[in-house]
Amino acid sequence: MKQIPLSYIARNLWVRRVTTLLTAGGMALVVFVFATVLMMSEGIRATLVATGQVDNVLVLRKGAGAEINSGIDRGQAAIIESLPGIATNGNGLRLLSKEPVVLNNLPKRSNGKPSNVTVRGTSALALELRPQVQLKHGRMFRPGSSEIIAGQAIASGFRGAGLGETLHFAQRDWLVVGIFDSGKTGFDSEIWGDSEQMMAAFRRNAYSTIVFRLADQSAFDRLKSAIEADQRLQIEAKPEIQFYAEQSEALATFIRILGLSLSVIFSIGAVVGAMITMFASVAAYPMRLAGRCCLKKRMEYAWWQGPCLDTRRYRDMCAIMLS
């Protein structure tokens, strides 16, 4: 059995170029959706995991799935602050930050529509606890004042969040005195200010989380056991990098499931489209196929009948059927 020449295949694709392009485009769309979903999932995971520090410990209320759902009162915060094993800086200050975290609506620069922004109360030790955060413009906020610093993404994307501008929220005006870059981590989308001022402005009497650095990373298990053994502390301690990994897992899993579902649906659609295109191409030429069969039978008959057969008539018939 002879193989079909490549020239015939190329000519056939050119004749049916519209249906060929549509079929190839459907297949390419499936691959694009699948690859995009995987890239989004991996990007979210990498961004949130990079937000945490290996030697930092994050403390939040038991059962709280996120910082904004957590609550640690001042009495518990004082107990945590007095625990042994917390690192100190060159000035002898414990590297610990008690932080309220809230969501606030701010208008976007592009269209003025409000969008959620994370507002974090922290202390002057925040930059030491999170070395990936670097001030690029301006200065650090002064403790006890209504000054704030904003991440680069916030400064460029929201009105009033640029250096020297003023934001109004929590019934107070806040002056932006610095812009920081956190190396494409989650902190780029946050606003930082003095924790006590944030507590007063948002009328909160409990912190959301407490972050501190361990003097010896291997001592985490002992510190965690001491916290769990204290009945006054209904809180949970975990490495900061683990906390952000858990935060990313839920969202990344949802995006993967959604993307895979869409990819399966698009794949079925692409296969069905290719089958419809193939069957439509075959069904469009019934007369041509029938003409070829008829011509073959006639030519076999003419071979046995001899030269008396009017072959010109059948040659013209062939031309009409194959046109």
N, C-alpha and C positions, 0 to 999 in steps of 0.2 A: 504494500500500500504506500503510495507516494505521500510525502509530507507537503503541507500547504506552504507555498513560497512566502518568504518574509515580505516580499514586495506586495503580494496580495493582501497580507495582514495590514501593512502600513497604509495601503490605498483604501482598505475598508475602514480603518480608523479615521482617515481624513474625510471620507464621504459621510461618515456618521460622527463628525467632530463635536456636534452639540451634545448629543446623548453621551458620548465618551467623556467629555469634560464634566458633565453633570454627575456621572457615576464616579469619576475620579475625585471630584470635589466633595461628594458625600463621604467617601472613604477618608479623605484628608481631614474633613471636619471632625470625624470620630477620633482620629489620632490627636488632633489639636485639643479637643476638649479633655481627653484623657491626660495628655501631657500638662495642660494648664492646671488641672486639679491637683496633680502630683506636685507641681511647682509651688502652688499656693499652700498646700498642706505642709510641705517641707519648709517653706519660708516662714510660716507662722511658728512652727516648732523651733527653728533656729533663732528667730528673733526673741522669743520669750525665754528660751533656755539661756541665751547670752545675757539676759537681763540680770540674772542672779550671780552671786559670787560664791566660790567654793567654800571659803572659810567664814561666811556669814550665816547666822542662824535667824530664822524668822519665826516669831511667836504670834499665834492668833488663837481665838476662842475655839474650843473643841466643837467640831461639827460645822464650823464655818468653811464654806467652799471657796470664798474669795475674801479679799481684804475689806471690801465695803460691807460685807455681812458680819464682820468680826467686831468684838467689843471687849476691851480690857480696861477695867477701872483703875483709878489712880493707886489704890491700895495694892492691887496685883502688880502694877507696873513698878512700885517701889520694891516689892519682894524680888522681882526679876532683876532689877538693877543691882541688888545686893548679892546676887549669886556669885560664887567663885568661878574663876576660869574665863572671865571676860577680859579681852585685851585692852590695853591702854595705849594712848599716843605719847608723843614726846613730852607733852605738858602734864602727863599723869592723869588725863581725863579718860574715863571709860568710853570705849568706842561703842556707844549705844544710842539709838534714836527711837523715841516714842512718837509714833506717827498716826494722826487721823487721816483717813482717806475717804474722800467724797466725790460724787459725780456732780458736775455742774454744766448747765447749758450755756454755750457761747455762740455768737453769730459767726458764720464763715465769711471770709473775705470775698469769695467768689460770688455768692448769691444772697448772703445775709440770713440764710436759714440757720436755725439753732442746731447744734450738735453736742453730744456728750463729750466732756473733757474731764480727765481725772485730775483732781486737785489734792496734793499731798502736803500735809504739814510735817515739817522735819526740823532739824537743828543745824547749827553751824558745822557739826561733825558729819553731815551727809556726804560731802565730797570725799572725806577720808574713808567712810564706809563703802563708798561706791566709786572706786578709782577710775572706772570707765567713763564717768561723767566729768566733762571738762568745760569750764566756762570759756566761751569763745568771744563774747562781747559783754561789756559792762562789768559788774561786780556781784558779789554774794549779797543776799538780803541781810539787813541788820536785825538781830533778835529783838523782839518786842515792838516791831514796826509793821506797818501795812505795806511792806515791800515784798515783791515776788520775783522769781526767775522762771523763765519759760523754756521748754524744749524747742529745738529748731523747727520741728514739725508744727508745733502750736504757733510759734511766732510768724511763720509764713502762711499758715492756713486760717487764722482767726483774727477778726477785727479787734484792735486794741491790745494785741498781745506782742507787738513789736517793742524794741528797746526804746524806753522813754515814754511809751504810751500808757494809758490808764485803763484798767478793766474794772467794771462794776459788777460785783456779785456779793451775795450774803449781806446786802444792805450796807456795803462799804466800797470805797474806791481803793484800788490796789495799783501801786506804781510798779511797772516792770523795770527792774534795774539791771537785769542780766539775761543773757541768752546762753543756754548750755547745749552741748552736743554729747550724747551718750553712746556714740558709735553704733547707730542704727539698732538700738535696743528699745524696749518698751517705754523707757523713761523719756524718750524724745517726744512722746505724746502726753506729757504731764506738765503741770504747773506746781512749783514748789514755793512754800512760804513758811513762816515761823509757826511751829506746831501750836503754841499757846494762843497765838492770834487767830489761827484757823479754828481752834476749839471754841473760842469766844464768839467768833463771827457766825459759825454754823450752829451755835448753841448746843454743843455736845459736851458731855461730861465723862466720856470714855474714849480711849484711843482705839484705833482699829488694829494696829499691829505694833510690835516692838522688834527692831532689828539690832543685832549686836554681832561683834566679831569675836571669835574664840581665840584665846591666847595659844591654845594647842588644839589643832583640829581633831586629834585622836581622842580628846576628852568629851566629844559630843555625846556619846552614849551615857556616860556618867551624869552629865548635866541633864540629859533628857530624863533619866531615871529619877533624879532629884526633883525635877518639876512634877513628874507624874505622882511621886510619893507625897507631895505636899497637898493636903486636902483643900487648902485655901485657893489653890490655883487650878481652876477648871479650864486649862489652856493646853495647847499642843505646840510643840517645838519641832521644827524640821529644817534641814539645810535649805538655804534660800534658793539654790539652784534646783533642788528637788521640787520645791513649791511651784516655781515657774514652769518646770517640765510638766507637772500635773495640770497646771492651768492650760498649757498648750495642747495637751493630749485630747481633751474633750472637744475643743474646737476643730483640731486637725482631723480627728476621727469623723466628726460630722461632715466636714468638707469632703473627705475621702469617700464616704458612703454616698453622699449626694452626687459627687462627680462620677463614681463608678456606675450608679444607677442611670445617669444621663448618658454615659458612654454605651451602656448596654442597649438602651432605647435607640440611640443614634445608630448603633451597629446593626440592629435588626432592620431599621429603616433603610440603611445603606444597602444591605443584602437584598431586601425586597425591591428596592429601586433598581438594583443591577439586574435582578431576575426579570422585572417588568420590561426593562430596556431590551434585554436579550430576546424575550418572547415577542415583543413588539416588532423587533427587527426581522425576526423569522416570519411572523404573520403578515408583514407588509409585502412579501414577495411570493405569494402562493402561485400566481400565474407564471412567474419566472421558473420556479422549480418544476411545475407541471409541464411547462414548455420544454424544458431540458429532457425530461423523461420521454415525452412524446416524440421529440426530435430523435432521440437515441433509437426508439423503436422503429421510426420511419426509415432511418438510415440503414438499420439492419435489414429491413424489408427491401429497401432499394438495392442493397448489395446482392440479394438473392434474385431479384427480378431482372437485373441487368441494366443496360444503358437506356432501355425504353422509358425509364422513370424520369419525369421532369424534375431534375434536382434543383433547377433555379427556383421553382415555386417553393420548395421546402427551405431553400436558403433564405428566401425572402420572409417566409414564415418564422424562421429562427431569429432573424433580425428584429422582427416585430415583437416576438415573445421576450427577447432578452433586452429590449430597449427600456 
